[in-house]
Amino acid sequence: MATSVQSRWPVRLATLILWLLAAGSCVYWALRMAPRAAPAAVAAPVRQPFAADPAAVARLLGASPVLASAPAQPSASLASRFSLLGVVAWRTNHGAALIAVDGKPPRPFRVGSAIDEGLVLQSVEGRKAVLAAAAGGPPVLTLELPPLKR
């Protein structure tokens, strides 16, 4: 039985390729199963923003000092705290409204549930929701959806 040198090379090459694939698979799974160290958290220094004194800046720019009364704190009106985003109204005194309070994400409220301290969703109809201090009391605030754009 005589074999030529040329007929052995394809077998050797195929064997080499199979061993390389087996070794690559072993390396891949070894790296995949190795425990990983958590990256060290580096705390960045926190810089506090500099609060400028308006009176000192005005003096620096040449303004004469003026005695002024303390500025009045603007109070948020009740209507500006609530935003009506949706209404589901079905039978009388039944339904729900999607209301955002103080700029927070909107939440659904059923008729009769408390929305905020001292306010209850009294009723919903069409494109509006009525808020009151109590379920049977007089309305305090009526929220309406913005008009539809056509």
C-alpha positions in Angstrom: 0.0 0.0 0.0 1.7 3.1 -1.2 0.5 6.6 -0.4 1.8 9.7 -2.0 2.8 12.8 -0.1 0.3 14.9 -1.9 -2.7 12.8 -0.6 -1.7 13.4 3.1 -1.9 17.2 3.0 -5.6 17.6 2.9 -6.0 15.3 5.9 -3.3 17.1 7.8 -4.9 20.5 7.0 -8.4 19.3 8.0 -7.0 18.0 11.3 -5.2 21.3 12.0 -8.4 23.3 11.3 -10.4 21.0 13.6 -7.9 21.4 16.4 -7.8 25.2 16.0 -11.6 25.3 16.2 -11.6 23.1 19.3 -8.9 25.3 21.0 -10.8 28.5 20.1 -14.0 27.0 21.6 -12.2 26.2 24.8 -10.7 29.7 25.0 -14.1 31.3 24.4 -15.9 29.3 27.1 -13.1 29.7 29.5 -13.3 33.5 29.1 -17.1 33.4 29.3 -17.1 31.5 32.6 -14.3 33.3 34.3 -15.4 35.5 37.2 -15.4 39.1 36.3 -14.1 41.8 38.7 -16.4 44.7 39.1 -14.9 47.9 37.8 -13.7 50.2 40.5 -16.0 53.2 40.9 -14.1 56.4 40.8 -16.0 59.2 42.6 -15.7 62.4 40.8 -15.4 65.5 42.9 -18.7 67.3 43.3 -18.4 71.0 42.6 -21.0 73.2 44.2 -22.3 75.9 41.9 -21.4 79.4 43.0 -24.4 81.5 44.0 -23.9 85.1 43.0 -25.2 87.9 45.2 -27.2 90.2 42.9 -26.6 93.2 45.1 -22.8 92.7 45.0 -22.9 92.3 41.2 -24.9 95.5 40.9 -22.4 97.4 43.0 -19.6 96.0 40.9 -21.2 97.2 37.8 -21.7 100.7 39.2 -25.3 100.7 40.4 -26.1 102.7 43.5 -27.5 100.7 46.4 -31.3 100.9 46.7 -33.3 99.8 49.7 -35.9 97.4 48.4 -38.5 95.4 50.2 -38.2 91.7 50.3 -39.5 90.2 47.0 -42.8 88.4 47.4 -42.7 84.7 46.9 -44.9 83.8 43.9 -47.5 81.3 44.9 -48.5 78.7 42.4 -52.1 78.9 41.6 -54.2 75.8 42.0 -54.9 75.5 38.3 -51.2 75.6 37.4 -50.4 72.6 39.6 -52.7 70.2 37.7 -52.6 69.2 34.1 -55.4 67.1 32.5 -54.1 64.7 29.9 -57.0 62.3 29.3 -60.6 61.5 30.3 -62.5 58.2 30.2 -66.2 59.0 30.9 -68.9 56.4 30.8 -72.0 56.4 33.0 -73.1 59.2 35.2 -70.5 59.8 38.0 -68.3 57.0 36.7 -65.0 57.4 34.9 -61.4 58.2 35.2 -59.0 61.0 34.4 -55.3 61.1 33.6 -53.9 63.9 35.7 -50.3 65.2 36.2 -49.8 66.9 39.6 -47.0 69.4 40.1 -45.2 68.4 36.9 -44.8 64.7 38.0 -45.7 61.9 35.6 -49.4 61.6 35.0 -51.5 59.0 37.0 -55.0 57.8 36.5 -57.6 58.7 39.1 -61.1 57.3 39.3 -64.1 59.5 40.2 -64.2 59.8 44.0 -60.5 59.2 44.6 -58.2 61.7 46.3 -55.9 63.6 43.9 -54.1 65.8 46.3 -54.4 66.9 49.9 -57.9 68.2 50.2 -59.0 67.6 46.6 -61.1 64.8 45.1 -62.0 64.0 41.5 -65.7 64.8 41.7 -66.8 64.0 38.1 -65.6 63.6 34.5 -67.6 64.4 31.4 -66.6 64.8 27.8 -63.2 66.6 27.8 -63.2 67.9 31.4 -62.7 66.8 34.9 -64.1 68.6 38.0 -62.1 68.7 41.3 -63.8 69.4 44.6 -62.9 69.5 48.3 -65.4 66.6 48.9 -67.2 64.2 46.7 -70.6 66.0 47.1 -69.2 69.5 47.7 -69.1 72.5 45.4 -66.5 72.3 42.6 -63.2 74.0 43.3 -61.5 73.6 40.0 -62.5 72.4 36.5 -59.7 71.0 34.3 -60.2 70.8 30.5 -58.3 69.1 27.8 -56.6 71.4 25.2 -58.7 71.8 22.1 -58.2 69.3 19.3 -56.0 70.5 16.4 -57.5 69.9 13.0 
